[in-house]
Amino acid sequence: MSRAEQHHLTHVDEAGAARMVDVSAKDVTARTARAVGRVLVSPRVVELLRNEGMPKGDALAVARIAGIMGAKKTPELIPLCHPLALSGVHLDVSVATDAVELAATVRTTDRTGVEMEALTAVTVAALTVVDMVKAVDKGAAITDVRVMEKTGGASGDWTRPDDDNRVDDHNRAKTPSARADDVSADDSPRQEA
């Protein structure tokens, strides 16, 4: 595959119409993906999570199961994802000083990768954390969701570089003074690429 072929959108045809990529000619290989994310929470929520005192029950266990279910349901949620036979989904859920940290590792032996399944696991787990803590912290916020690495397939292995600060740079740009720029002249939210 040439470099030019590697850097085009695969889910649109020549006319720009959406399509599901035909992967039938691809080799079946072992593939993994790891994604991470965070849910920023109040100090009170951190205390309750560490002492298993959330009003709705064990938020971390529920989030872990929800994330696994999310990975399994990815092709039902993301329109152009292929249904895959997942070999395993592992979700780490931990409480930090100001957040719930999530990390999902998804494995398969198939013709296409599992990056979307790993991202879906993290985001569904994060949504579940928000649901479980909202009675105590209505301001809980999902942030920093991204793929950290993937293995297998024709494109080979990939690991996010340590100096990839896109999320950090974006968050710094969203200071209160910068947020006024998020609304265009017609008061509708801007679309971000």
C-alpha positions as CSV (number, residue, x, y, z in Angstrom):
1,M,0.0,0.0,0.0
2,S,1.5,3.3,-1.0
3,R,1.8,6.2,1.4
4,A,-0.9,8.1,-0.6
5,E,-3.3,5.2,-0.2
6,Q,-2.6,5.0,3.6
7,H,-3.7,8.6,4.2
8,H,-7.2,8.8,2.7
9,L,-10.6,8.3,4.3
10,T,-11.5,4.7,3.9
11,H,-15.2,5.0,4.8
12,V,-16.2,7.2,1.8
13,D,-16.2,6.2,-1.9
14,E,-14.9,8.3,-4.8
15,A,-18.2,10.3,-4.8
16,G,-18.0,11.0,-1.1
17,A,-20.8,8.6,-0.1
18,A,-20.4,6.7,3.2
19,R,-19.6,3.0,2.8
20,M,-18.6,0.0,4.9
21,V,-15.1,-1.0,3.9
22,D,-14.8,-4.4,2.3
23,V,-12.2,-6.3,4.4
24,S,-12.7,-9.7,2.8
25,A,-9.3,-9.6,1.1
26,K,-7.5,-8.8,4.3
27,D,-5.6,-11.4,6.3
28,V,-6.9,-12.6,9.6
29,T,-4.4,-11.5,12.2
30,A,-4.3,-11.1,16.0
31,R,-5.1,-7.5,16.8
32,T,-5.3,-5.4,20.0
33,A,-6.1,-1.8,20.9
34,R,-5.8,0.1,24.1
35,A,-7.8,3.3,24.8
36,V,-7.9,5.5,27.9
37,G,-10.1,8.2,29.3
38,R,-11.0,10.1,32.5
39,V,-14.0,11.4,34.3
40,L,-13.2,14.5,36.3
41,V,-15.1,14.3,39.6
42,S,-15.3,16.3,42.9
43,P,-13.3,15.5,46.0
44,R,-16.6,14.3,47.6
45,V,-17.1,11.7,44.8
46,V,-13.5,10.5,45.2
47,E,-14.1,10.0,48.9
48,L,-17.3,8.1,48.3
49,L,-15.8,5.9,45.5
50,R,-12.9,5.0,47.7
51,N,-15.2,4.0,50.5
52,E,-17.8,2.3,48.3
53,G,-20.4,4.9,49.5
54,M,-22.1,6.0,46.3
55,P,-25.9,6.2,46.6
56,K,-26.4,4.0,43.4
57,G,-24.0,1.3,44.5
58,D,-20.5,0.2,43.3
59,A,-19.9,2.7,40.5
60,L,-16.6,1.2,39.5
61,A,-17.9,-2.4,39.1
62,V,-20.9,-1.1,37.2
63,A,-18.7,1.0,34.9
64,R,-16.4,-1.9,34.3
65,I,-19.3,-4.2,33.2
66,A,-20.8,-1.3,31.1
67,G,-17.5,-0.8,29.3
68,I,-17.2,-4.5,28.4
69,M,-20.8,-4.4,27.1
70,G,-20.1,-1.3,25.2
71,A,-17.2,-2.9,23.4
72,K,-19.4,-5.8,22.4
73,K,-22.1,-3.4,21.1
74,T,-19.8,-1.2,19.0
75,P,-21.1,-2.1,15.6
76,E,-24.6,-1.3,16.7
77,L,-23.5,2.2,17.9
78,I,-21.0,3.2,15.2
79,P,-22.7,2.7,11.8
80,L,-19.7,1.6,9.7
81,C,-17.9,-0.7,12.2
82,H,-17.7,-4.3,11.3
83,P,-19.1,-6.9,13.7
84,L,-16.1,-8.7,15.2
85,A,-15.7,-11.7,17.3
86,L,-13.9,-10.2,20.3
87,S,-11.4,-12.5,22.0
88,G,-11.2,-10.4,25.2
89,V,-12.1,-7.1,26.7
90,H,-10.2,-5.9,29.9
91,L,-11.2,-2.7,31.5
92,D,-9.2,-1.1,34.3
93,V,-11.1,1.4,36.4
94,S,-9.3,3.3,39.2
95,V,-9.8,6.4,41.3
96,A,-7.2,9.2,41.1
97,T,-7.1,12.3,43.2
98,D,-9.5,14.2,41.0
99,A,-10.9,11.6,38.5
100,V,-11.9,8.1,37.6
101,E,-9.3,6.8,35.2
102,L,-10.3,4.2,32.6
103,A,-8.2,2.0,30.4
104,A,-9.6,-0.6,28.0
105,T,-7.7,-3.3,26.1
106,V,-9.6,-5.2,23.4
107,R,-8.4,-8.2,21.5
108,T,-9.5,-10.1,18.5
109,T,-8.2,-12.3,15.7
110,D,-9.9,-10.9,12.6
111,R,-9.6,-8.8,9.4
112,T,-9.9,-5.4,11.0
113,G,-8.8,-3.6,14.1
114,V,-10.5,-3.0,17.5
115,E,-9.6,0.6,18.1
116,M,-13.3,1.6,18.0
117,E,-14.2,-1.1,20.4
118,A,-11.6,0.1,22.8
119,L,-12.8,3.7,22.5
120,T,-16.4,2.6,22.9
121,A,-15.5,0.6,26.1
122,V,-13.9,3.6,27.6
123,T,-16.7,6.0,26.7
124,V,-19.5,3.8,27.8
125,A,-17.7,3.2,31.1
126,A,-17.2,6.9,31.4
127,L,-20.9,7.7,30.7
128,T,-21.8,5.1,33.4
129,V,-19.5,6.8,35.9
130,V,-21.2,10.1,35.2
131,D,-24.6,8.4,35.7
132,M,-23.5,6.7,38.9
133,V,-22.1,10.0,40.5
134,K,-24.4,12.6,39.1
135,A,-26.5,12.7,42.3
136,V,-23.4,13.9,44.2
137,D,-21.6,15.7,41.4
138,K,-23.6,17.1,38.5
139,G,-20.4,18.7,37.1
140,A,-18.6,15.4,36.4
141,A,-16.9,15.7,33.0
142,I,-15.5,13.1,30.6
143,T,-12.1,14.0,29.1
144,D,-8.9,12.8,27.5
145,V,-10.5,9.8,25.6
146,R,-8.0,8.5,23.1
147,V,-6.4,5.4,21.6
148,M,-3.0,4.8,23.1
149,E,-1.8,1.9,21.0
150,K,-2.9,-0.8,18.5
151,T,-1.2,-3.9,17.2
152,G,-1.7,-6.2,14.2
153,G,-3.0,-5.7,10.8
154,A,-1.4,-4.5,7.5
155,S,-0.5,-1.1,9.0
156,G,1.4,-2.7,11.8
157,D,1.8,-1.6,15.4
158,W,1.3,2.0,16.6
159,T,1.8,3.7,19.9
160,R,0.8,7.3,20.7
161,P,4.0,9.3,21.0
162,D,4.8,10.6,24.5
163,D,5.0,14.1,23.1
164,D,1.5,14.0,21.5
165,N,0.0,16.8,23.5
166,R,-3.1,17.4,21.4
167,V,-5.5,16.7,24.3
168,D,-3.5,18.7,26.8
169,D,-3.1,21.6,24.4
170,H,-6.8,21.6,23.6
171,N,-7.7,21.6,27.3
172,R,-5.3,24.5,28.0
173,A,-7.0,26.5,25.2
174,K,-10.4,26.0,26.9
175,T,-9.7,28.4,29.7
176,P,-12.7,30.5,30.8
177,S,-11.4,33.4,28.7
178,A,-11.1,31.2,25.6
179,R,-14.5,29.7,25.9
180,A,-16.2,32.8,24.6
181,D,-14.6,32.0,21.3
182,D,-16.6,28.7,21.1
183,V,-19.7,30.4,19.9
184,S,-19.9,32.0,16.4
185,A,-21.7,35.2,15.7
186,D,-25.1,33.5,15.3
187,D,-24.7,31.9,18.8
188,S,-24.6,28.4,17.5
189,P,-21.8,26.1,18.7
190,R,-18.9,25.7,16.3
191,Q,-18.2,22.4,14.7
192,E,-14.8,21.1,15.5
193,A,-12.9,18.8,13.2
